[in-house]
Amino acid sequence: MPAKTNDRILPLRVKIGYPLSGVGSTLQMLIQMYFLLTFYVSFLGISGTAAGLIIMIARIWDFINDPIMGMIVEKVKKPEKCLFIMRCALVPIAIFMVLVFCAPNLSYNMKIVWALVTFICFGMSQTAYSISSYALQPRLTSNKVERSKLNVFSQVFSVILNALVPAVTMPLVSWLAGYGQTTAFAKVAAIYAVVYIITGLVGTFLCRGYDNDVEEDAAAQKGKSPSFGEMMKALAENKAALSILLIQVIKMLFSSIAGSVMLYFCTYNLGNADAMSLASSIGTFGGLLPMLFLVPLYKKVGNSGTGLLGCIVAIGTYLVMLISGVPSVTFYVVCYVIGSIGTTLVSAVMTQNLMDSIDYGEWKTGHKNTGVIMSAFGIGTKIGLAFGSSIAGFVLGALHFDPNAATQPASVLKAFFHISITGQMFVFVAIFLLLLVIRRIEKKLPQMRQEVLERKAAQA
């Protein structure tokens, strides 16, 4: 049985259960990032500009309700509240995931309405799940080493999904198109929805008994939890959390732009549409390699130091690709694998640093505000996805891109190259600078935690 404190060793079932519960969230994010724009333009039959506007409007609403959901999680008094909310959200998520990728036989304007309504509803149901999941992670344990180990398990799942989903989705769509072209994407979405429900139920079941925070839950039961205004103020004043939010905005903004055109870049710039699946599949090994060293790296150079090292690897890889011009598919795949090492190191520290920012916030305000602070990750992700996919749609529209053309003009090829290579390099330059800010705070965390303990002892 878990001890009556959050500084505890997690059993293997929790270390497997938590990342398993996040499989569906990662899966839905990847199919949106890589294939939603393609589906809207090539299958639903709406323009890139209209698709971009739909995604932007839905995502703007989405990142507005993220902190609201975080506040709701903070205020809920039900035992194991995060796991309860996650289970309740599974069925609506599955339903709307399928509906988003349906292509009904409607007029052009009604197709736009259909896409907007289904995507907004999908986003709202997903928010309930993801914000609760983010809030659950720091509640599982406050032990820094255990958090690092849990993050390694999460990253292994994430790396595999990041390789698997881009690699298998379009081949699966092509195969299912033989049983109905317009319903192919919906059938794939239905398969992914089933995976979401199964992994969500099994993952939350394995985490049972560990969704608790003694201090937070006791304060909530006594009615001492902060007000909505205090929670938002605490988030606004938390420099560490805001830095992570900004990093996530930048990372997801340019990742979603690049992801939206990756298939087109491989098809037209490299001359091989299968290069996307090949790079994603082989890239799994590059992404898994850092998993062997994550915990030692955390202990040696800290969370931010690990991220800085990842930035250096990623920047160097994209610089080589920029200078060389990516002369072949083989060269692209090799660089993709090396770059995935850096990308994994950066991604691995995001939630680690965000959980540290809870301690920084408690030192600064006297309240942990776990749900709201952890919502910063979701807010950043959705802002990036909102404008990233939208910008990609606008670019395709501005370039008068024809997805049915056998070849593309030089202006289109140049745009695909700079979106896929140059833009990604500058992303990691920006992340490097922001991680330097976080590193300054991280170095002061032991002293801050000691001061928090002294305050609590004085109040006892």
N, C-alpha and C positions, 0 to 999 in steps of 0.2 A: 504494500500500500504506500502511496506517496506520503512524504512527511508533511507536517503542517508548516512548511516554509517553501519558498520558491527556489532556494539555493539547494538544488537536489540533482542527483544523478538520474538521467532518463533511461528507462529500459529500452531494449532494442525495438519492441513493438511501437513505441512512440517515435523513435528515430526513423522508422519506416513509415509509420502511419501518417505523420505530419506531411512529409513530402508527397506521399501517395494522395493525400487529400487535395494537394495543389496541382495534380496532373491535369485535371479538367480546366482549371484557370489558365494554365500555361498553354494548353492545347487550343482553347478558344482564342487566346491572344494571338497565337501564331497564325491561325487560319485567317484571322482578320488582317493581320499585318501583311501576309504574303498573298492572300487570295481574294479578299473582299472586293477590292477595286477591280480585279480581273473579272470576278463574277458579275458585278454591277454593269461593267462596260460590255463584256463579251457574251454574257449569258442572259442577264435581265434586259439588256439592250438600252441602257440610258447612257448619256454622255459622260465623259470624264469630269467635266465641270459640275454637272448635277450630282454625280456620285461624291465628288469632293465636298460639296455643300451639305449633302446628307450626313456624311461622316462628321463634318465639323459641328453641325447643329446638335447632333446626338451626343457627341463627346463633350461639348460645352456644358450641356445639361448634366452629363455624367460626372464631370469633375466638380460641379457645384454640389451635387448630392453626396459626394464622397465624404466630406467632413461632417455632413448631417448624419450619415450612417455611422460614422465614427462616434458621434455624440450619443446616438441611440444605443450603440454597444456599451458605452460607458455607463449609461443610465439603467440598462436592463439589470434586474435583480435576480433573475432566474439562475439556478445552479448550472454550471457549465454553459454559460450563455452563448459563447462563441460557437461551440459545437452545435447547440440547438438551432441557432440562426442559420448556420451553414446547411444543416440537413433540410430545413424548411425551404431553402432557396433552390434546391436541386431540381425539382420538377419544373418550376417556371423557367429555369435556365435551359433545360433540355427542350422544352416546347418551343421557346423563342429562338434557340439556336437553329432548329430545323426551319422555322418560318423565315428567318433572315435569309437563308439560302434557297428559298423557293422562288421560282420564276413564273408567277401566274400570268395567264393570258388576259392582260388588262390594257387599257389605253395608256399612252406614254405618261400622261400626268398622273394617272392612278398608280402606275408603277412607282413613280417617285414617292407618292403618299404611302404606298405599301412599304417601300424600303425604309422610309423615315420612321414610321410607326413601329415596325417590327424591330428595327435596330435600337430605338430608344427603349422599348420594353425589355429587350435582351440586355441592354446595358444596365438598366435599373436592377434587374434580378441578379445579374452578375456582381453588381456593387455590394449587395447584401452579403453575398458569399465571400468575396475577396477581402472586404474590409474586416469582416469577422475573422478570416484566416490570418490576416496581418496582425490583428490584435491578439490572436491566440498564441503566436510564436513566443513573445516575451513572457506570457503567462505560464508557459510550460516549464521554464526554468530561468533563474537569474544567474546561474553558474556560467561563467564566461567560457570555460573549456567545453562544457556541454553544449552551449549555444554554437560554438565553433564546429563541434562534431555534427550537430543537427544540420548546420548549414552545408556541411560536406555532403550529407545524404541528399539534401534538397538540390544541390548543384548537380549531383550525378543524375537525378531524375530530369532536371532542366536541360542538361546538355544532351541527353538521349532524345528528349522530345524536340529540341531545337534542330537536331539532325534528322529525326524520323519524319516529322510532320511535313517539312518542305520536300523531303525526298519521295514520300509515298502519296501525297494528296493528289497531285495532277495525274499520275499514272492510274490512281484509283478512280478519279473522275472520268478519265478516258475510257477505262474499262466499263464503268457503269453507264457511260453515254450510249453504249450499244444496246441498252435496255430502255433508252429514252433520253435524248439529248437535254431537254429542258429540266429534267428531274435529277440529273446526275449529281449536281452539287448538293441538292437536298438529301439525297441518299447517303452521301459521304457525311454530311452534317448529322444525319440520324445515327450513323455508326459512332461518330465522335460524341454525340449526346449520351448514348448508352455507356460509352467508356467513362464519361463525366460522372454519371449517376453511380456507377459501380465503384469507381475509385473514390468518389466522395463519401459514399456510405461506409466502405471498408476503412478508409483513412480516418474518418471521424470516430468510428467504433474503436480503432486501435489507440486513439488518443484519450479515450474516456478515463476519467479519474485524475487528469492532469490539467484540465482547464480551470485553473483557479489562481488567484493572487490574494494571499491572506490579507494584506493591508488594504488593497483596493476594494475587495469584496466586503470587508468589514466596514470600510468608510461608506460604501454604497448602502449597506443595510441600515446604517445609522443616519443616513441622509446627509452625510458630510461631503459627498462628491461635489466637485466644482460645477458652477452654472455653465450654460452654453457659452455665454459671453466670456467667462474666465477661460474656458477651454480654447476658444478661438484666439484669445489674446496670448495664451501660453504657446500656441503653435506659431503665431506671428512673431513672437520674441525668441523663438528657439532657432538660433543661427545654424546649429548643426542639422536640425531637421529640414530647415529651408534650403540648406546647401544640397542635401540629398534629393529634395524635391526638384531643385533646379537641374541637378545631374540627370535625374530620371527623365525630366522634360526633354533635355538636349539629346540624351541617348535614344529615347523612344521616338522623338521627332524624326531624327535622321535615319534611325533603323527602319521606321515604318515607311519613310520615303524610299529608301534603298530597297527594302523588302518588296514594296509595291511594284518596282521596276526590275527586280532581280531576274525574273523569268524573261523579260524583254531584253535585258542586257546580255544574258546567256544566249538567247535566240539570235539576236541581230548583231551584237558586237563580237561575240565569240563564235557565232555560227553553229552553236550546238545547244539546243534547249535542254538536253539531258545533263549539261554541265551543272545545273542547279542541284539536281538530285545527287550527282556524283560528289560535288563539293560538300553538300550537307551530310552525306553518308560518311565520307572519309573524315570530315571535320569532327565527327564524334570522338575520334581518337585524340585529336588535338585538344578538344574540350575536356576529355576525361583525364588527361595527363596531369593537369594542375591539382586534381583532387587528391593525389598522393602526397602533396606538399602543403595543402591549405592550412591544416592545424599547426604544423611547425612554423609556417610563414606568419600566421596570426600571432604566435608566441614571440617570434623573433622581431618582426618589424611592425606589428600591429595591424589593425584592419585597414586603416588608410594607407599604410606603407605597402601592403599587399596590392591595393588598388593602384597605387602609383607605379608599381612594377608592371602591372598589367597594361597600363597606359603606354609605357615606354615600348613594350613589345608590339602593341597594336599600332602605335604611331610609326614605328620603324617599318612594319610590314606594309602599311598603306603607302608610305613614302617610296618604298621599292616599287610597288605596283604603279604609282603615279609616274615615276621616272621612266620605267620600262615600257609603259603603255599596255601592259598585259598582252604579250605577244601570242600566247597559246592557251588552250584549255588546261593543259598540264600545269603550266606556270600559275594560272589562276587557282587551281585546286591546291597546289602546294602552298601558295601564299594564304589561301583561305584557312588551311589547317593550322599554319603557324599563327595567323592572326586570331584564331579561335582560342588559343592559349591565353593571349592578353585579354580578350573579351571576357573569357570565363573568370579570370582573376578580378576584373573590375565588377562584373555582375555579382560575384560571390560576396563582396564586401558591402553591398548596398544595404541589405537588411541588418547586417551586423552593426554598421555605423548608425543606422536608424534606431536600433535598440539601445545603443550607447547614448543617443540623443535623449532618450527617456530619462536617463540618469541626469543628464545635463539640465533637462527641463525641470526635474524635481529639485535640483540644487538651486535653480533660478527662481522657481515659482512656489515650491512646496507641494506640488501635485505632480503625479506621474502622467496623467492624461494619456494612458497607453493607446486607447482606441483612436483618439484624434491624431496623436503623433504618428502612429503607424499608418494612418490614412494618407500621410504625405506621400508615401510610396505609390499608392493607387492614384492620387491626384496627379502626381508627376507623370505617371504612365499614361493616363488618359488624356492629359493635355497634349503630350507628345504624339499619341496616336491620333488625336482629333485633327491637329494641324498637319501632321506628317502625311497621312493618307489623303487629306484634302489638298495639300500642296502638290502631291504627286498627280492627283486628278486634274488640277489646274494646269500643271506643266504639260500633261498629255494633251489637254484641250488646246493650250496655246501653241503647241508644236504641230497641231492637226495630225496627231498620230493615228495611223490606220492599222489596227491590230490584225487585219486580214491581208496586209501587203507582204509580199515575199521579201522585199528589201526596204530599208529606210534611208532617208536622206542624211547627209553628214551632220546636219544640225541636231537631228534626233539622236544619232549615235554619240555625238559629243555630250549631249545632255545626260544620256544614260551613263556614260563613263564618269562624269564628274559627280553625279549623284551617288554612284556605286563606290567610287574610290576617293576622290578628293574630299567630298563632304564628310566621309567617315573619318578621314585622317584628322580633320579639324575638330570633329566631335571629341576625340580622345585628347586633343590638346586642351580643349575647354574643361573636360573632366579632370585632367591633371591639375589644372589651376585651382579648381574647386576643392579637390581632395587635399591640397596644401592648406586650405582654410580649415578643413575638418581636422587635419593632423594637429594643428595648434591646439584645438579644443581637446582632442583625444589625449594629448600629453598631460593635460590638467585634470583628467577624469578621476584618477585615484585620490587626489586631494579633495575634489568635489564630493566624491562618495563618502569620504571620511567626515567631511563637514556635515553632510546630511545625517549620518549616523549620530554625530554629536548633538545635533538639533533634536533628533527624536529621543535621545537619552535624556536630554534636558527637559523635554515635555512630558516624559513618562512619570 
